[in-house]
C-alpha cells in the first residue's frame, strides 16, 4: 500500500497522461478497500469472541444451579462422591474464569491493533489527499473518505463494546467469587449434616444392640 501511494504521488509530479494517473489511482483505491475488508473481518472475529463468552457465562450459571441442586439433595450414603463432584466443579469454575480473562486480554490486544491500523490508514489517505491539488481527483477519491469515516465509526463502536465487556467480566468475576463462597459454605453444611447423620446412626445401632 505504501509503495502504491508513493507511485501515485510520483505520477502527480510528472507530466503524464490522465489514463496513467487514473490507473494508479484505481490500484490505490483497491488497496484501501482490501484494508477495510481485513479490518471488518477483525471486527467479526471480536464479535464471535463475545458470543463465545456469553455461552461460557450461560454454562457457568447452569453448572452452579446443578451443583446447588446436588448439595440440597445430597445424602450421608455418598459423602465421598458428592465431595469429589463439588471439588471438580469448583476447579472447573476456576478454569473457565481464567479462560474468560485470557479471551478478554486477547480482545483488548486486537482492539489496539485495529486502532493502530485505522490510524495508519487515515494518515496514508490524508497524505494522498494532500499530495493532490486537483479538485477533480479529490472528488474521484471521495469514496475513500467515506470508507475511512465508516472505519472510524466501527472503531469507536468496538471500543465502546470492549468497555462494556470489561464491565461484564468484572461483574461475572464478582458473581463467581460469591458463588464459590456459597458452594464452600454448602459443602461445609453438607459435611456437617453427614457427620451428624453418621453419629445418629451409630447411636441408634448401639441402642439397638443394647436392647437385644
N, C-alpha and C positions, 0 to 999 in steps of 0.2 A: 504493500500500500504506500509506504514512504517513497519507494523508487518511482512508482507511477505518479505520485504527486509531484516529485521533482521533475519528471519528464514533462508533465503538464505545465509547470512553471517555466521551464526552459522554452517550451513552444510559444508561450505568451510573449517572451522577449525576442523572438525571432520573427522574421518576415515570411511566415509560412502560409500555406493555403488554409482556408477555413475548414476544409474537409479533414486535414491533418489534425487540426486543433480539436474538432468535434470527435474524431476517432479516439483520441486520448481521453477526452472528457467522458466519453461513453464507458471506457475501461475504468476510469476513476469512479464513476457513479456505480458501476457494477461491484467494484471492490468495497465501496461503502455499504452497499446493500448486503453483501456477504457478511460484513462485520455485524450488521444489525441482526441478521439471521442467527449468527453464533450467540449473540447476547440474549436473544429471545429463547434459544434452547437452554441457556443457563437458567433463565427465569423459570422455565417449565420444570427443570430439574429441582430447583428450590421448592416449587410448589409440590412436587412429588414427595420431597423430604418432609414437608409439613403434613401431608396426608398420612405418611408413614407414622409420624409422631402421634397424630390423632388416633390411629389404630392401636399404637402401643399404650396410650393412656386408657383407651377403652378396655384393652386386655388387662391392664393393672386393676381397673375397677372391678371387672368380673372376677379376677383372681382373689381380690380382697373379700368380695362377697362370698365366694365359695369357701374361703378359709374361715370366715366368721361362722358360716353355717356348720362347718365341720367341728369347730370348737364348741358350738352350742349343743350339737348332737353327740359329742364325744362321750365314751363310757369308760369305766375302770377296766374293762376287759382288754382294751387295746391301747395302753398308755404309750408304749414304745413306738407303735406305728403312727399314732397321732403326733407324737413329739417329733419324729423324723419328717413327717409331712409338713409341719409348721416350719421347721428349720429350713427345709428345702425351698419352701415358698418365700420365706423371708430372704434367703440368699438370691432367689430369682428376682425379687424386687430390687435388690442392690444392683444386680447385673443390668436390669432394664433401666435403672436410674442413670448408671454410668453411660449406657448406650445413648440415652437421651441427651446427656451433656456433651458427648462426643459429636453427635449429629448437629447440635446447636453450634458448637465451635466450628465445624466444617462449613455450616451455612454462613456463619459470620465471615469466614475467610473468603467464601465465594462472593459475598456482597462487596467486600473490599476490592476483590479482583474486578468485579463488574464496574464499580465506581472508577477505578483507575482506567479501565478500558474506555468508559464513557468520556472521561476527561481527555484521553488521548485522541479519541475520535473527534471530539469537539474542537480541540486545538488544531488538528490536521485540517479539518474543514475550514476553520477560520483562516488558517494560513493560505489555503487555496483561494478563499474569497478575497482576502486582502491583496493577493497577487494579481487579481484581475480587476481592471478599471472599466471594463466594458459592461455596460448595464445589460445588454442582451445576453451575455454569457452568464451573468449572475442570475438572470431570470430563468435560464435553462437549468440552473442548478438549484432552483427553489425547492424541488422535491427532497434534496439532501437536507435542507434546513428543516423541513417538516419531519423527516426521519429522525433528525437529531433531537427535535423537540419531543417526539414520541419516546425516544430512548431516555430522555431526561425525566419524563413523567413516570416511565416504568421504574427507573432507578429510585425515584422518590417513593413510589408505592412499595418497592421492595424494602427500602429502609424502614418504612412505617410497619410493614408486616414483620420484619425482623425484630423490631422493638416490641411489638405485641407478642411475638413468640417467646421472647426473653421473659416477659412478664408471666406468660402461661407456664413456662418451665419453672420459674421461681415458685409460683403457686402450687404446681404439681409436686415440687420437691417438699414444700412445707406439708402438703397433704400426706405424702409418703412417710415423712417423719412421724406425723401424728398417728398414721395407721400402723406403722411399725411399733410405736409405743403401745397402741391399743392391742396389737397382736401379742406383744410380750406380756401385757397385763392379763389377757385372756389365757395365755399359755400358763401363767403362774396360777391363775384361778383353777384351771383345769387340773393341773398337777396337784394342787391342794385338795381339790374335790376327790381326786382319785386316791390320794393318801388317806383321806378321811373314810372313804368307802372301803378301802382295804382294811383299815383299823376296825371299822364296824363289822365287817365280815369275819375278821379274826375273833373279835369279841363274841360274836354270835356263835361261831364254831366252838369256842371254849365253853360257853354256857351250855350249848347243846351236848357237848361231851360230858360235862359235869352232871347233867340231868340223866344221861344214860348210865 
